[in-house]
Structure formats: C-alpha cells, structure tokens
Amino acid sequence: MLRKVGILALMCFFVSGCGSSNISKKLLGNVNGDLQKNHKIRQGYLVATYDLAKISKPSCIYAKDYVRIINEDSYNKIFLKKFRSRYKNIKLLDQEAANKVNKLRDLTLKLNNKYKFLPNSEVAMLTGSIHNGGMRELSKIDKNYSKMNGYKEFFLTQ
C-alpha cells in the first residue's frame, strides 16, 4: 500500500512541472465567448483543450498547443481563425468529443489496472457507454480529472 501511495506521489511530483498554472483567463474567455457567440457552442474551452476541431494532431487526447492558445494573444487569434475555417457543424464536434472520451477512458482504465488508484465506483462509471452525447460526457470527465490533483497533467504528457 505504501509503495502505491509513493508511486502516485512521485508521479504527481514529476508531472506538476507539466501543468499549465499560468492560464490567462482573458484569452480562455476569448475562446469561450467567440465560440458561443458565433457558433452557439457553450463549452468552448473543451474545443480548445481537447482539440475537437482537429487543428493540431488529432491522434493526441489533448491539444498540442493548448498552453500557447490560452497564454499568447497571437496564437489565440490563429486558433480561432483556423477553427472558423474548419468548423462544419456541432455534430462533428460531438463525435470527436465522444472519440476523446473513449481514449481518456481507455487510458484511465489501463493506468488503473496497473496502479489501482480509482475506487470501484469510479471504474464502473468509466466502463459505461456514452449516454448524453460526447460534449456533455467530455465535460463530466474533464471535471472529474480536474478534481484528481495531478492526473490531468499526467494525461497531458501521454
């Protein structure tokens, strides 16, 4: 037991340097505001965080340039411009969100099988199917990972 706790603490320590604690609320608000105003997307931060518009590497779970998007004004504008040119409809974003949910679930279950850090109730939730659509499900999972200190940063490096 002590070994497992030590491994998790060590992972959190190493990963804490990878986090994006210098988030510019203004630029993240730009993304949210623009996507809600122009495209009726209520959770614009998910589009930027998880690259739902497939602007950078679509095979990655998280956006490759997320920290630059939310911290550099010029990159923020480039992201919004690319989004406008590639955005087709909300169904495609929802479908991509469902793909990201599946990738996150698979990775979490794989890590949990190895390190046993989740209670059985959380594992049961992760093994269920997507009921509410990809964006809602991704929002729920994002909130859960944000609660688990350090794990979201760990997934950023995977």
N, C-alpha and C positions, 0 to 999 in steps of 0.2 A: 504493500500500500504506500509506504513511504517513498519507494522507488518511483511509483506512478506520479505522485504529487511532485516529486523532484523533477521528473521529466517535463511535466506540464509547466512548472515554474520556470525551468530553464528555457523551454520553447517561448514562453511569454517574454522572458528577458531578451532573448535574441531577436524576437520579432518586433519588440517595442520600437526599435530603431527604424522599422519599415513603415510605421504608421504615418498618417497624414494629419498631424495635430494642428498644422498651420492652415486650416481651412478658411478661406475667405468667404464669409457669409454673404457678402455682397455679390460675388461672382457666381456662387451657387444659387443665389436668389435670381440672378440674371437668367440662368438656365431654366429654373423653375418657372419664372414669370413669362419668359418668351414662349416656352413650350405650352404653357397653359393658355396664354393669350392667343397665340397664332394657330395652335394645333389642337387645343382642348385636351391636352394631356395633363392630368392632375399630379402625377408623380414624376416630374421631370428629372429629379435627382437620380431616380433609378435608371433613366435613359443614359445619363452621363456616367454613373458609377459602373454599370454593367455593360456599357457599350451596346445597348439594344438596337441601335441604328446601324451596327456593324461598320463603324467608321475606322477603328483600328483593327487589331487581329480578332476576327470573330471566333477563333477557337479558344481564346482565353475566357475565363469566367469574368474577370473584372476588366475595365477599360485600361488599356496600356498607358494612356496619357491622362488619367483622371486627375492626378495631383496638379498637373500643368493646366488643365481645363479650369479647375476651381481656384487656382492661385495666380495665373497670368492672364491679364486682360486680353492680350492679343490671341492667345490660344483659345480663350473662351469664345471670342468672336469667330475664330476659324472653325471651332466645333459647331457653333450654331449655324454657320454658313453651310458646312458640309451636311449637317442634319437636314436643313431645308432642301438641299438638292437631292438627298437620298430618301427622304421620308415619303412613303407611299400612303399607308393607312395604319390605323391603330391595331388592326388585326395582325399585321406583320410584327409589330412591336410586342403584342401579347404572345404571339407564337414564339418569338425569340426569348421573351421572358420565361416562358414555360421550358424552353431548352436550357436556360441558365439555371432554373430551379432544379431540373433533373441533374445537371452537372454538379451543383452545390450539394444536393442530397447524396449523390453517389460518392463524392469526395468525403463528405462528412461521415457517412456510414463506413467507408473504407478506413478512415482515420480512427473512428470509434472502435472498430473491430480490433485495431492494433493497440490503442491506448486506453480504451474503456473510460472515457471522460464524460459521457452523457448518461443520464438516468434512463431507465427503460421507457418511461412515458415519452421522453423526447425522441427516442429511437422509433417508437410506434408512430409518432406524428410524422417523422421523416419517411416512413415506409408507405404512407398512404398515397393516394393519387391526387392529382390537381383538380380541385372542385370549383374554385371561384375564378378561374382564369389566371393566366400567367402573371400579370402585373400585380394583382392582389396577393397571390401566393408569394411572389418575389418580395413584396413589401413586408409580409409577415416574417419571412425567413431573414430578411435584412435586419429587421428589428430584433429578432432573436439573436442573431450573430453579434449585433451591436451590444447586446446585454452581456454576452460572454466576453469578458475582458481579454483582449489579445488574439482571439481566434480569427476575427475578421482580417486582421493584419497578416495572420498566418496564411489565410487563403489567398491574400493578395500576392504572396510570393510563390504560390504553386502554379 
